[in-house]
Amino acid sequence: MHNLPSRNTLSLSASTIAGIFGGTITRWNDPAIIKDNNRAYDKIIYKKDKNGNPVLDSKGNPVVATKLSTTTRYTLPDKPIKVIYRSDSSGTSENFTNYLNKSAPTVWTKAKASVFTSSFPGEINAPANLGRIVGASSSTGVSQLAGKTPYSITYAEVNYATANKLKVANVINPAGNAVEPNSVNTSAFLSDAAMDANGIMTFNYATTEAGAYPLGIVSYLLADTSYADKTKAAAVKALATYLLSPTCAKDKGAALGFSVIDGGFLKKAQSLVAKIG
């Protein structure tokens, strides 16, 4: 998410995002950003149900309703980029730095880390970065600071952008399409992930699914399989069951930016919930 004054939609490739947050791209009119935002691409529109959730095929993949060819034109300002990162340890930073390292390894050369500065590919306190790359604690903190800082950019869940009147950038995926972060496009990305026996997902950042938004992540619920207090066990199981239900996932979650778990992933999650007791 970013704080640019233009009404245009910003689009960024993985290598450009890595360059911005890694400190090698420092101005909004950098040639890499200009290239990302003055180009032709396909806009993928997935079929949705009445609640705005993606319609999936028999394999759990979103069904494409239409594909539109479009060309973007965006004149970027000659202003320094103010980068705001999470200063505290977080799953958000770990997932974000994992995406950067897997998708742009020649730019973001260090492995993922829950602390952003531990994964930063250069010297974050280098003179050129001081005052331009700054940290703030929590998703609330980074988004609020970005909201007060013109020409800034940060990373957090979509709902924080709405709360702080920030714009959300489209991400150019491996298929070459600039994709917005919504529940349907995130589902397209997650549909190409792998899930192990314990429900842990491994993302495929190289997926060529046309409309996949490649910065989707998942949240996990950790529970015991055997509780001494059976009342507590029943309550935990009921909560997990509700979170996977259509009432929560489709009617509530999509409006908050969450994607629906369906198909084989849903069946696996339900089988794990059944072990709670």
C-alpha positions in Angstrom: 0.0 0.0 0.0 1.2 3.5 -0.8 0.5 7.2 -0.3 0.8 8.7 -3.8 -1.5 11.6 -4.7 -2.5 10.3 -8.2 -5.8 8.5 -8.8 -4.0 6.0 -11.1 -3.5 2.5 -10.0 0.1 1.7 -9.2 1.5 -1.7 -10.5 4.8 -3.2 -9.4 6.7 -6.3 -10.4 8.5 -8.6 -7.9 11.9 -7.2 -8.8 10.7 -3.6 -8.5 9.1 -4.3 -5.1 12.4 -5.9 -4.0 14.4 -2.9 -5.3 12.1 -0.5 -3.5 12.2 -2.2 -0.1 15.8 -3.2 -0.5 16.9 0.4 -1.0 18.2 0.2 -4.6 15.1 2.0 -6.2 14.8 5.3 -4.4 12.6 7.5 -6.5 9.1 7.1 -7.8 10.1 7.9 -11.4 12.7 5.2 -11.5 12.8 3.5 -14.9 11.8 0.2 -13.4 8.6 1.7 -11.9 7.9 3.6 -15.1 8.2 0.3 -17.1 5.8 -1.5 -14.8 3.2 1.2 -15.2 3.3 1.9 -18.9 2.6 -1.4 -20.6 0.0 -3.8 -21.9 -1.4 -6.7 -19.9 -4.4 -8.9 -19.5 -7.0 -8.2 -16.8 -8.5 -11.5 -15.6 -12.0 -11.5 -14.2 -13.1 -14.6 -12.3 -16.6 -15.8 -12.0 -18.2 -15.0 -8.6 -21.2 -16.3 -6.6 -23.8 -14.0 -5.2 -21.6 -13.3 -2.2 -18.7 -12.2 -4.3 -16.7 -15.3 -3.7 -14.9 -17.2 -6.5 -16.7 -20.0 -8.3 -14.3 -23.0 -8.3 -14.1 -25.9 -10.8 -13.9 -29.6 -9.8 -10.1 -29.2 -9.1 -10.6 -26.2 -6.8 -9.4 -23.6 -9.3 -11.2 -20.3 -9.9 -13.3 -20.2 -13.0 -12.3 -17.4 -15.5 -15.3 -15.4 -16.6 -13.5 -13.2 -19.1 -10.1 -11.8 -20.1 -9.6 -8.2 -21.1 -6.5 -6.7 -22.8 -5.6 -3.3 -21.5 -2.8 -0.8 -21.7 -1.8 1.5 -18.7 -0.2 4.9 -18.8 1.0 6.5 -15.6 3.4 9.5 -15.2 5.2 8.9 -11.9 6.3 11.9 -9.7 10.0 12.8 -9.3 9.9 12.3 -5.6 11.9 10.2 -3.1 10.3 6.9 -2.0 9.7 6.8 1.8 9.8 3.1 2.8 8.1 2.0 6.0 8.7 -1.5 7.3 7.6 -3.6 10.3 10.1 -3.1 13.1 8.7 -5.9 15.3 8.7 -9.6 14.6 5.7 -10.6 12.5 4.4 -13.3 10.2 3.6 -10.5 7.8 7.3 -9.6 7.4 8.2 -13.3 7.1 5.8 -13.9 4.3 6.7 -10.6 2.6 10.4 -11.3 2.7 9.9 -14.9 1.6 8.0 -13.6 -1.5 10.8 -11.2 -2.3 13.5 -13.8 -1.9 11.7 -16.5 -3.9 10.4 -14.1 -6.6 13.4 -11.8 -7.1 16.4 -13.7 -5.6 19.0 -11.6 -7.5 17.7 -8.4 -5.9 16.5 -9.7 -2.5 19.4 -12.0 -1.8 18.7 -12.9 1.8 16.3 -15.6 3.1 13.0 -14.8 4.8 12.9 -13.6 8.4 10.2 -12.6 10.8 12.2 -9.4 11.5 12.4 -7.3 8.4 15.9 -6.0 9.1 17.3 -9.5 9.5 16.3 -10.2 5.9 17.2 -6.8 4.4 19.7 -7.5 1.6 22.0 -4.5 2.3 22.9 -2.2 5.2 19.7 -0.7 6.4 21.5 2.0 8.4 23.6 3.1 5.4 23.7 6.9 5.0 21.5 6.8 1.9 18.8 4.9 3.8 18.7 7.0 7.0 15.4 8.9 7.3 14.1 7.4 4.1 13.7 3.8 5.2 12.0 3.8 8.7 10.3 1.2 10.9 7.1 1.1 12.8 5.5 -1.5 15.1 2.5 -3.6 14.0 0.3 -3.4 10.9 -1.6 -0.6 12.5 1.6 1.3 13.1 3.0 1.1 9.6 -0.2 1.9 7.9 -0.9 4.9 10.1 2.6 6.2 9.5 2.2 5.7 5.8 -1.1 7.6 5.9 0.7 10.6 7.4 3.7 10.3 5.1 3.3 11.5 1.4 5.1 9.4 -1.2 5.5 6.5 1.2 5.0 2.7 0.7 4.6 -0.1 3.2 3.1 -3.6 3.5 0.2 -4.8 5.5 -3.2 -6.5 5.0 -5.6 -4.7 2.7 -8.1 -3.7 5.3 -5.4 -1.4 6.9 -5.2 0.5 3.6 -8.9 1.2 3.7 -8.8 2.4 7.3 -5.9 4.8 6.6 -7.1 6.0 3.2 -4.1 4.5 1.4 -4.1 3.1 -2.1 -3.2 -0.5 -2.8 -0.8 -1.4 -5.6 -1.4 -4.2 -8.1 1.3 -6.8 -8.3 2.6 -8.0 -11.6 2.5 -11.8 -11.4 4.7 -14.4 -13.3 2.1 -14.5 -16.0 2.8 -10.8 -16.6 -0.5 -9.5 -15.5 -1.0 -6.7 -13.0 -3.4 -8.1 -10.4 -5.2 -6.4 -7.6 -5.3 -7.9 -4.0 -8.8 -9.3 -3.6 -10.2 -12.6 -2.3 -10.8 -14.0 -5.7 -7.3 -13.3 -7.1 -5.7 -14.6 -3.8 -7.8 -17.8 -4.1 -6.3 -18.2 -7.6 -2.8 -18.0 -6.1 -3.5 -20.3 -3.2 -5.1 -22.9 -5.5 -1.6 -23.7 -6.8 -0.1 -24.2 -3.4 0.8 -27.5 -1.8 -0.5 -28.7 1.6 1.3 -31.2 3.8 -0.2 -33.8 6.2 -0.4 -31.2 9.0 -2.1 -28.6 6.9 1.0 -26.4 6.4 0.9 -24.8 2.9 3.9 -24.2 0.6 3.2 -21.4 -1.9 4.1 -21.6 -5.5 5.4 -18.1 -6.3 6.1 -19.2 -9.9 2.5 -20.1 -10.7 1.4 -19.0 -14.1 -2.3 -18.8 -13.2 -3.3 -15.7 -15.1 -5.1 -13.9 -12.4 -3.2 -15.1 -9.3 -2.3 -12.4 -6.7 1.1 -13.7 -5.5 1.3 -12.1 -2.1 -1.5 -14.1 -0.5 -0.8 -15.8 2.8 -2.7 -18.1 5.2 -3.5 -17.9 8.9 -3.2 -21.0 11.0 -5.2 -22.1 14.0 -3.1 -24.2 16.4 -5.0 -26.6 18.6 -4.4 -29.7 20.7 -5.8 -33.1 19.7 -6.5 -34.0 23.3 -7.7 -31.6 26.0 -8.1 -32.5 29.6 -11.0 -30.1 29.7 -13.5 -31.5 27.2 -15.6 -28.3 27.4 -12.6 -26.4 26.2 -12.0 -29.0 23.5 -15.6 -28.6 22.3 -15.3 -24.9 22.2 -12.1 -24.9 20.2 -13.5 -27.5 17.8 -16.7 -25.4 17.4 -14.6 -22.3 16.6 -12.5 -24.1 14.0 -15.6 -25.5 12.4 -17.2 -22.1 12.2 -14.1 -20.5 10.7 -14.3 -23.1 7.9 -18.0 -22.8 7.4 -19.8 -20.9 4.6 -21.3 -18.6 7.1 -17.8 -17.3 8.2 -15.6 -18.0 5.1 -18.0 -16.9 2.4 -20.4 -14.5 4.0 -18.0 -12.8 6.5 -14.4 -13.4 5.4 -14.6 -12.2 1.8 -15.8 -8.7 3.0 -12.7 -8.5 5.2 -10.3 -9.5 2.5 -10.0 -13.2 3.4 -10.2 -15.9 0.7 -12.4 -18.9 0.9 -10.8 -22.3 1.6 -12.5 -24.9 -0.7 -11.9 -28.1 -2.5 -9.2 -30.4 -1.3 -7.8 -27.8 1.1 -11.1 -27.5 2.8 -11.4 -31.3 3.1 -7.9 -31.5 4.6 -8.6 -28.7 7.1 -11.9 -30.4 8.1 -10.1 -33.7 8.7 -7.6 -32.0 11.0 -10.4 -30.2 12.9 -12.0 -33.6 13.4 -8.9 -34.7 15.5 -9.6 -32.1 18.2 -10.9 -33.7 21.2 
